[in-house]
Amino acid sequence: MKNIGLFLLCVFILFPVFAEPTNFTYNYDYWQEQVASPDAYRVSHYILGTSFGVGHLREPQGLFIRENRIYVCDSGNNRILHIEVQNGEHVLVKEVKYVMINGAESPLNYPMDIFECREGFIYIADTNNLRILKLDSEWNFIYAITKPDDESLDEFVEFQPLKLIVDFADRIFVQVRNVNKGLMEFNSRGEFSGYMGANKVKFNIVDFVWRFFSTQAQRDRMELFIPTEYNNLYIDNDGFIYVTNASSVTSAAAQQTAGQIQTVETDITDPVRRLNAMGQDILIRNGYKKPVGDLVYGSAGGVSGRSRFIDVVAFDNDSYACFDRTRGRIFVYDFQGNLLYAFGGLGNREGSFNIPVAIDKLGYSIYALDSRNAALTKFELTGYGARINEALDEYRSGRYESSAKIWEEVLKMNGNYDLAYIGIGRAALRQGEYKKAMSYYKLKHFREGYGKAFQLYRKQWIEINLWKILLILAVVVLVPIAVKQSIKLVKEIREA
């Protein structure tokens, strides 16, 4: 036996058993505690510029994906790489460093974003050239948008487009540096139309009143009630625009640093929004907490403060993923605002990032761009993540019974997954099984869902038992009257 033990020990030393690579994946429960879960995504590809023989990427800032076409804004190298996915492999199709305008080469200068519309036209935010380029599918120049002659723009503000999208009506929405009035909107001809979806300012009424009684020097040291800028945007299949806020959400107060006044944080609880055509936020937030990233955080490794979303991407089932600049994590939420899972982190290991800048999707695969690592990482769904998305798809399609069965399979993979209980309850609610929904909601302290299920159960119970209630009321009301009349009648008969 001793020899067998030594033999096995030697085997493990000489031939170590490697576990399957994993990303730290977690969720939050009702008590706002992190709960580890199986991986929903795994790294499948790690893409570098050297993979295509064009040298290293340098400070890449923009990423856009349409069908099998991937566009990377290699900003530091003043170029755009057009990559295609062919038979599961990534192939470089084109390297664009300039655009031909009136027969002359016009080099790109730190392009930060690119967008291909449904008709195939290409739009480039050529940031340091202070312009937006519109090209056809063959990269031929059509027109350029420069700073509009409008009184709403201060003279000292340069037109530096950072991010852009184009909607179904060919309207161009642009996030411009140092413009806090919302997204700049241009029509299909490139003419300036106005602003859309500005951040709302939140302020303390006490501070607002105090300004009237302050000296000029005191006012200079106070907070400035100025809307913050957005830092990224994405348009979904329904034409709604997702935006993320630019300001860090570590503090709600502005401070005076080195003689400069910093702007006050606004709407720090809503770092991601979904805007309709009127610029109104219609994002649903029915989860335990609003979609804000990490609910609990510390200052380990010199990293402190709340999550700061730098980009967002929406999937076909209305779930969406947010990229956190603070800790390099990807947070995925369902259409109700429930956190499905979070993964990733800061560092140099596989699946981690140093300076996250952009995120996009190809089907349900996620591509994440890191500026410092100068690399594009592709994440693919695991079996666990695929089942979660299938359950959401079934529910969105109205197949509630099928959705509940898939959630039960998810529970077998992860018995601590709160959303599976809520998903089963939600499917039961849709099927009219209110008591079952109440029991599943109660297990995970989902008060809003429990209240709705209880209200419908109470209504259903009353409808079913109404005749019993009426019968009891009739007995309670009529029997005493009948007894009283009987006693009176018997008394009259005896007296007669």
Protein Blocks (a to p, Z undefined) as FASTA:
>chain_A
ZZmmmmmmmmmmmmccddddddddddddfkopacddddfbdcfbdcdfklnonopaehia
bdcdehjbccdddfknopadddddeehiacdfbdcfbdceehiacddehiabdcddfkop
acdddfknopacdddfkopafbdcdddddfkbcfklccddfbdcddfkopacdddehian
bccdddfkopafbdehiacddddfklmmmmmmpcfklmmmmccddddddfbdcddfkopa
cdddfbdckbfbdcdeehiacdddehkllmbccddfkopafbdcfbfbdcebjfbdcfeh
hiacjdddfbdcddfkopacdddfklopacdddfkopafbdcddedjbehiafbdcbdcd
ehjaccdddfklopacdddddfklmmmmmmmmmmmnopamlmmmmmmmmmmmommlmklm
mmmmmmmmmnopamlmmmmmmmnopaklmmmmmmmmmmmmmmmmmmmmmmmmmmmmmmmm
mmmmmmmmmmmmmmZZ
